[in-house]
Amino acid sequence: DHGMDRYEMQAVAKWLTGYQEYQWLTIDQPDLAHVQFRCLIQSLTPISAGWMPVAFRADILCDCPYGYSHPFSQSYQINGETTIRVYNDGTCREPISPALDISVYPGCTAFSLENKTTGDGAMMFSGLPGRALDISVDNENGVITEEQAGLDMYDYFNFQFLTLAPGDNEITCHGQGEITVSGRYLYNVGA
């Protein structure tokens, strides 16, 4: 609603381009309110009205051909053999690799999750020391950490990571504890 002076232009340009890693972009449009993009702004071109700059045109590079949902998180209690359903709300045909936070209760020496929908095999932790553990699993990057006891979880892991197929996923869990499944769904947007 007003023109920008040189200092305002520099401040806005710095805010938009002052990053070396991908940033979340939300489009202020009702039909895209549920979608975010991870992107870098490559270049800015001022847009003028009456010789005064009022906006920028931006060239943007996204990290993938899809949009992302806002973060989701679902928690489940596991007591012995427990079947849970996790719905992948994404609109693309590719599976997603969610993050998992697993709280293993004291006395539990084995914990597993098997997605019957994908048929990829069970993600298993076996030979656990039987004390309370807080395991974080980054299925996307293959990183597993344990904060409470400081254990190297790869010594107990079978190197089978969990993915979620599009739609409904039936996951059979074995053990005693609680899991939280979190991440972002992928959406086909535009074109």
Summary of the structure (lengths in Angstrom):
residues: 191
radius of gyration: 22.2
end to end distance: 30.7
largest distance: 73.4
contacts: 495
relative contact order: 0.23
helix: 10%
strand: 52%
